[in-house]
Each structure stands twice: as structure tokens, then as C-alpha cells.
Amino acid sequence: MDDPEQIVSVSKTGTPLGDLPMSVEVVPRGILDEQGAMSLQDAIRKGNVSGVNYGGTDSKGFTDHFMIRGLQAQTYDDGFSDGDQVNGPMHSLLGVERIEVLKGPGSALLGSGPPGGSINLIHYTPSAQFHWGGDIQAGSFGTVNASGYVTGPTGIDGLDYRVDASAGRSDGYRGLASWNREIRPDLQWKIGDHKVEFSIDAQQYMETPDSYGIIYYKGAPIRNVPFNAKYSTPFANAHGNYLRATLTDEWRVTDYLTINNRLSYMHHTLDFYSNGDSTHAKVKGNAFVGRQLRDQDDSLNTFDYQLEPVWKFSTGSVHHTLLTGFEYLNQDLNSAKTTADLPDISNIFAPVPLETSIASLHFQCAPSHSCQNDHVSANFYSLYATDQVDVTDRFKIRAGVRKDWFGTSLTLNPVPGEPNRTANEGITLVPGNTYTRNDAPTSWSAGMLYKLTPWMTPYFGVSRSYLANFNSENTAFSIGPPESALQYELGIKWSFDDGRYVLNTALFDVKREHVATPYGEDQLAFDSQRTRGGEASFDADLTSNWHVYANFTGQQAHITYSPDTPGAVGTAPQGVPAFMANLWTTYRFSLFGMAGFHTGAGIDYMSRMTNGFANGYDWAPASVIANLQFGYAERHWGADLNIDNVTNQRYFIATNVVGAYLGSPLAAYVRLHADF
């Protein structure tokens, strides 16, 4: 998956992957199709990138929420942020050419960013040659997904188009139904020295939250209950609407100067009923008490403008690719929520939720009932520069610096019964007031690599980042001081036989400061965390027909400082496995004299994960999951059968406060695809 000569967009300097002194992994579309992945969550859960897992603090089990190296990650579409760091949009793989994952702090390039890293979805661009294609996938749990595309010239000189569209639905395992509809038209016009591209991505979706999952009992998810045992309300549902319009202009002024103008507008609404996953809910005897249902409505508008001149020049024999930039980001969020009590479940071993309808529930605001009607507005200004320096053909240096000006305001529109809340540094937030925060942090990164031999390239990198918290889940975080992170990374990139065998290895040490962590009822702890570990990824064509991809991650994540919860020091944060290992291999062969047959197999291992010290320190157990794939493909069409969890193991994909999220049982999907 990792071609050292591949140019990755996340570098912003047009630098080949093998010349970057940092960990960047690429997942191509071909691997995603082999595995039958239909969404970004599918791609991550299949273990395609070392050190990345689904979940983390405030994960609800349906939103796209990921961890890299045990720390929060952010998702981007073609270099533009999702905005909300917790309740952001769902991501399909419609029109996605590849997924790029930058590990570790990326603020010097991408602005306010989480310490774990960045997941960037790169879409196909229009082609000057007419062609079209599509696929349909159907299988277990009433799942049907269909997508198609068409691309080609418009008839106007230099103007090409592409349109991708999809629709799908599923009854879902455990009755977690979902559906989605999406369309993405894209125009690209090459005129003179300009390459102008305009795209619109419009999506509607529905998901069924399962915030309680399988609840903890005596330190682990309760055993000896049926797979479909439900502790969440049967009325949980989430509806989202997503629209992103993007306009870019790549202007090649001269051979040594390219000016990139990039503009994005995103509108995202998310309305959901979801069980309140807090310390209210608990097991008492054989009963599950303190159940609540949250009604939340979010609306987010994001405007992002980036101006990036890229200079190519030499000082003597030293060649430079210098990225300079200015960014203005405006985010405007409205978030309203109220909470209702639910009846207790009297027997946790045979759970029956007793609520009969949403209309029968009383949603309210009170000290014991989460509620808000908040407006958060943020204006971020940034100046930045990154220089990729080719000192020689073998010695590369990369250095970047970014100056940000963060300005955020939080207005608490009064809701009857709403209690005061606590923000950072003991500040009490009183309904009816507006609070502001201004910061001017400086992020930076530096690294170097040396091609010691044609097949071995050691590198070293260090980076500092700052994250201005902005999410609808915890709006009070927005006026806290930015979270900061510092990462040291030492690695070796190995490439043999002209890239036929690629092995990347890295050791890392990431410190995370001033992390806002919820505990208790409407209480925050500001702690520090640290992750130390190592990872390796192997990508090889063992023969012309046999491909193998494998990765391994070992990491120790722990809380290093927590004045509000001193007992947490030394414990692992929520949802961070100590070990992850994944294997995916495919083999192509002939049968009955016909070429084009292929088979694949995968094994995914993840060690146990905690729900966090402040929440009782329960654990979800380790798991080993096996997947199989069989298929046939010729020039224009093909068919595939994917079988997931072939041994039908009960396993967990993420932890939350009072329960763990179950992964899918044995499932099979057939996919037919065509390209002309």
C-alpha cells in the first residue's frame, strides 16, 4: 500500500512518500474494494493502517471517531476539516481514490489539530476520457448498497466532469438499522495556467445509536446474554444532512511558483435520540438503573479559505520546495439538547426496555439532566510555512512553522432549569451569558532522513501541535486553553527490489497536555497523557500473484497528571488497546483454464481496552477476527464474496462509559462491479 514514489496530498509540497521524515500511510481503493469496505469506519476496522482504531472518549458508536497512537484523530475531505471533532459527519467511500493517514501532530500543516493525527480522504478527479462504472453489494442483515459514476469531457475545451452517486440501507446487526443517500458532482477546467475544480458533496443518512452496547458487569461486558440483548432504548435514531461545496484553483505562474487558492463551505446537521452515556447509568443488584435518553439537535456551518503559494528554487546545489500559506477558518455551531429519564431494566440477564414511545417521555433541564442551548462561534487565522529541502539526493530535511490566532465565543442561551456548568480553570458558566477565549499558539515540526543505502532510510522527526477544542458534545471545552502535544519519532523506511517489498518501522513518544476529560456529572478533569510505542507495516508482492500486507502496533498509553482525579495517574485512557496486529493477503490464480480468480484472507487482533479510570475502570476483552474473500474479475466486470468474522466470535470494537460496542457476527456480502 505504501509506494515510496507516491505523491501524497497531505504533504502539501508534492513530496514522494519515501522522502517524508514522518509516518504517512496510504490505503488505495483496490484494497478497500477487495475487503468490501463501504465506509471509512469499515476501512479503519479492517486494520489497514497501523496504530489506528475506532472509538475513544465521547464516541457514540455511530459517528466517525478514531484514535491514532492512542490519541484523538481528525478527519479531512481533500484537505478540509470536518469541523466538529466529536459529532462530525459520517463518511462513505463514494468517489474516494485513497485514504491518507498522517500520524502524530500535524498542526504545522493543517492548523488546529488533534495530537493523534489526521485521516484525509482523497477523491477521484474528472477524466478527459469518457468512462463509467458501478457496483451493487448485498448480504447479511438486509444490507443493500449501490453506487455508480460517470466521467468524461463536457465538449468545452479543457472542461471535464465526474458524477458519483450512491444509495444504501441495512437492517443492521443487533437491529441497528441505517440508510444513506449521496451524490457528488465534480467539474475540472484546465484553462491556460489554471486548473480550476468545483465539487459538491451532498449526503443524507440515518443511523441507530447503541450508546450502552453490552453493559459492564463485574469489570467486563456482561456475559451469558444473547448477542442481540439491548440495554439502549428502541427509539434511538440519528439523522444527518451534509453538504460540502469546494472550489480550488491551482495556478502555475512559472516553473518555480504555483499558487493554490482553496475554498470550502460545509453545512452539517445532526439530530439524534441517544442514551446518555454517563455515570448516572449503572448496575444495581440485577437491575440497570439511571437510564436516560438525550434529544440533541446540532447545526454546523464551516467556511475555510486557504491561500498557498508553493515555491521551488535552489540555493547552490540545495533544492527547496517551500510551502507558504494563509488560512481563515470560521465555524458557527448551534447545539441544543435535553434529557429524559427512562424506566429501569429489572433484569440485566434478560433485558427488556420498558419505554413505550418517545411521546411518553418527559425531556427536561436539571442538574442531573444534561441540557443546553449553546451557540459557539470560532474565527481562526493562520500564517504558515514548510520547507522540504533536498540537501542531496540522499539527505532530506523538512521544517515547518505555523502561527495561529484562535478566537472563540460561547453563548449560553437560557433553558428553564438549566444549571450552571464548569469550564476550564474553575470558571463557572452561567446561562444567558457569553464567554470568549483568544489564544495565539505557535506550532512547528522538523525532521530529517538519510538514504543510507538504496534499501534503508532512517529518519527522525519532532512536532508540536495545538488543538482548539470545538465540538457539540462538550461546548464548554471551546473556551478552555488549547490542548497541546509534542511528539518525537524515530523510524526506518525499508524498500527492496524496486519497491516490491516495503517495510516501515517507527518508535514514537507523544505527550498530550491539558486534555479536557469528562468525569462524574457535568465535571471536567484537565489532565496530561503520554503514549510510547512502536509500529511496523509490511507491504509486499511475494510473487506476481500473491500480495501481503501486515502491520503491528505496541503502545503504552497512560495518564501522567490529573489534579482533579489523582487516582487516575498511571492508568490507561479510554479505548486505547496496548497491542494491535493485522494481516491481509490476496492471491490471484487460474481455474479451469480461466484467469482472473482471486482469494483473500485477513486476521485482525486487538488487545483489551478500558473504559477509563473516572468511569470505574472496566475492560472489554481482546479479540482475534478472521475474514475471507473470494472473487473473479475480468477487464470490465467482476464479482466478489466477502465473509466477515468467519468463526462468529463475540468481540468489541470500542469502549464507552457504561458499556462496550459489539462488532458484527458472522456475515457475508456479495458485490458485483463493472467499469467501462
DAHU-V565752 format. One record per helix or strand of 2 or more residues. SS is the DSSP state (a for helix, b for strand). FROM is the first residue (numbers start at 1). TO is the last residue. If there is no record, write none. Layout:
ss = <SS,SS>
from = <FROM,FROM>
to = <TO,TO>
This chain:
ss = <a,a,b,a,a,b,b,b,b,b,a,b,b,a,b,b,a,b,b,b,b,b,b,b,b,b,b,a,b,b,b,b,a,b,b,b,b,a,b,b,b,b,a,b,b,b,a,b,b,b,b,b,b>
from = <9,17,24,29,40,52,66,71,80,96,107,117,131,140,143,159,173,178,194,214,220,237,257,282,287,292,318,358,363,372,395,421,424,428,434,442,456,475,483,501,523,546,566,579,594,609,613,619,623,637,652,659,667>
to = <11,19,28,35,45,54,68,77,81,103,110,123,139,142,153,170,175,191,207,217,221,254,275,284,289,315,341,360,364,390,412,422,426,429,439,453,467,479,496,519,541,561,568,591,606,610,615,620,633,644,655,662,675>
